[in-house]
Amino acid sequence: MVFCLWIIIIFTLLYEPIIGYFEYQKFKIAVREDGNVRTKYYKKLIVDLWIPTISILLLVIVTEINLKDIGIAMPTINTGPQGSVVTYSILIIVFLYLLIVLYNCVGYHFSSKIRKKFIQAKESQLNTVSFSEIMPVTREEKHIWNYVSLTAGVTEEIIYRGFLIFAFSYLFPDLSIWLVLIFTSLLFGLAHTYQGFSGVIRTTVVGVLFACLYIGIGSILPLIVLHFLIDYVAKLGD
């Protein structure tokens, strides 16, 4: 089992941060000449995310790892690893952030004022971000992007929270939980190298927040929902 854990860890360390980065650079060039490349790239992203995820689920079937080990369980508050102050602070922060996300989701669909602000913000963002090429343009692309968001919500939480935190804790039982959270969050950030340095930093910080939440509730299920909602809000205004 140890060998299998290392294989998946090495995959997360090399594939998205390095191979994924260079594939995105090729995509940026290709999409300027052929808009149809975007849908093909979306489908490839979905496949690339499910390959390690299915491998992890197969490990659950053939080894002593169970679903609870990778966070597929009902959430229960556990203040032991991080302490009450950190655990409840994270829960409050995430709850407030969830309210903001839901407000934006609902407001976009029912308030023309909020919708206008989103559209203006999106237009401004497309002129400044280094990864604007990946954003959907056509109706078909927006439709497939919903599946990309859903896939990312499920698979990235299984990989970067459920599996990696378990794997590092299993392989290095004496390692501080905080070092485990930081390292797994850094891997999550590096999976977004296509967003540039600032994108890596931003997603690493989000990764730390999500990892702390996961440790505090022992479940990735709420994180999957939150992850999807964040990706969904990111496309509003397109």
N, C-alpha and C positions, 0 to 999 in steps of 0.2 A: 504493500500500500504506500509506503514511503516513496518508492520510486515514482508511482503515479502522481502523488502530490507534487513532487518536484517537477515532473513533466508539465503539469498545468501551470505551476508557478513560473517556470521558464517561458512558457508560451505567453503568459500575460506580460512578462517582462520584455519580450522581444517583438511579438507580433504587432500589437496596436501601436506601441510607442515608436517603433522603427519602420517595420514593413508598412503598417497602416499610414504612417506619415508620408512616405514616398509614394504610395498608391494615391493618396489624396492630391499630391502635387501633380501627378499624371492626370488625375481627374480634372483638376482646375484648368489645365491646358485643353483637354479634350472637350469639356463642356462648352467652351467658347466657340467651338466649331460645330458641335452637334448637341443640341439640347436634349436629345433622347438619351444621352449618356447618363443623365441624372437619375432616371428611373432604374437603369441597370445598376448604377452605383448603390442606390437604396437597397435593391434586392441583395446585392453582394454584402452590404452591411448587416442585413438581417441574418444571412447564412453564416457570416463570420462570427456573429455573436452567439448563435445557437450551437456552433461546433464545440466550443469549450463547455458550454452549459450542459449539453447532452452528455459530454464526457464526465462531468461532475455527477450528474444524475445516475450514470452507469456505475460510478464508484459506489454510490449509495446502495445500488442493487447487489453488487458483487463483493463488497467489503463490509467491515463492521461499522462504517459511517452510516448514520441514520439521518432522516430529514431534519430532525431537531438540531443536529450538529451544524447544519448549514442554514439554520434560521427559518426553516419552513415549519412553523408552529404557531399556536395562538400566542399573542403577546401577553406577557406578565411583567410587571415592574420589578426590576432587580437592582437594588442600590448598592449591592456588595462590591462589585469591581471598581466602580467610579466614585462611590460615596453619594449620600443623599443630596448634597448641595448641587453637585455637577449633574446628577441624573435628572433631578426635578427642574433645574435651570434649562437643560437641553429640551425637556418635554415642553416647557413653557415657550421657549423660543420657537420650536417647531410648530406648536399649536398656533401661535400668533402668525407665523409665516404661512401656515396652511390657510388661515382665515384670509390673508392677503391674496393668496393664489385663487381661492374660491371666489373672492370678491371680484377679482379681475376676470375670471372665467364667466361668471354670471353677468357682470357689468358689460363685457364685450358684446354679449348676445342680446342684451335688453336695454342698453343705454347708448344712444348715438354719440353722446359726448365722450364716453369712455372709449368707444370703438374708434372715434376720430383720433384720440390721443395715441391709441395703439398703432394706428396706421401711420401717423406722423413719426412716432418713435421707430417704427420698423424701417421707414424710408431713410431716416437718419442713420440707423444702425447699418444698413446695407452699404452706406457710403464710407463707413469707418472700420468695420470688422474685417479681419483678414480671411474669414471663411464664409463670406456671403454666397459663394458659388454653390454651397451645399443646400441652401434654403430652397424650398419648393416654389415653383412659379405657376405651372399649369394645374388644372383641376386634378388630373391624374396623379401628378407628383404630390399634391397636397393629400390625396387619398392614401397613397403609399406611405407618405411621411407619417401618417397616423399609426401605421403598422410598425414603422421604424421606432417611433416613440414608445409604443407598447412593448416592442421587443426589448428595447434598451431598459425600460423600467423593470422588466422581469429578469432578463439575463444578467445585466450589470449588477443588480443587487445580489443575485445568486453567486456570481463570480467574485465581486470585489468586497462584498460584506460577508455573506454567508460562508463561502468556501475559503477565501484567503485568510480571514480572521481565524477560522478553525484550523487551517493548514499550518499557519505560523505558530499558533498556540500549541498545536500537536507536536510539531517538529522542534520547537524551542520552548519547552514548558516553563523554563525559568525566566523567560523574557517578560519584561514589564508589559502589561496590557496597553499602556500608553505608547510604547514603542511599536507594538503590533498595530495599533490603530493608525499611527503616523505613517508607518511603512506601507500598509495596505492602501491608505488614502493617497499616498504618493504614487503608487502604481495606478490607481484610478485616475489621478491627474495626468500621468504620463500617457494614458490611453487616449487623451485628448490633445496630443501634440499638434494635430492639424489646426487647432485653434490658436496656436502661437504660445509664447511664453506666458502672457497674461491669462490665457485660457487654461493653461496647465495649473497655474497658481490658484485661479478661481475654483476650478473643479476639485483641486486637492483640498481646499478649505471646505467645500461642500461635502467632500468625502469624509473629512474628519467629523463634521456635524452628523452626517448619516451614520458613521461608524459608532459614534458615541450614543446615538439614539438606539441603534441596534443592540449594543451591549446593555443599555438600560431597560430594554423591553424584551430582549431575547427572541425577536421575530423580525424577519425581513418583509413580512406581508404588508404592514402599513407603509414601509419604505417604498415598496413597489408602486403603490397607489400614488404616493407623494412624488416619486420620480417621474411617473407618467404625466401627472398634472403639471409639473414644472416644464417638461418638454412640450406639453400641449400649449401652455401659455406662451412659450417661446415662439411658437409659430403664429400666434394670433396677430392679425394685422397684415398677413400676407395677402 
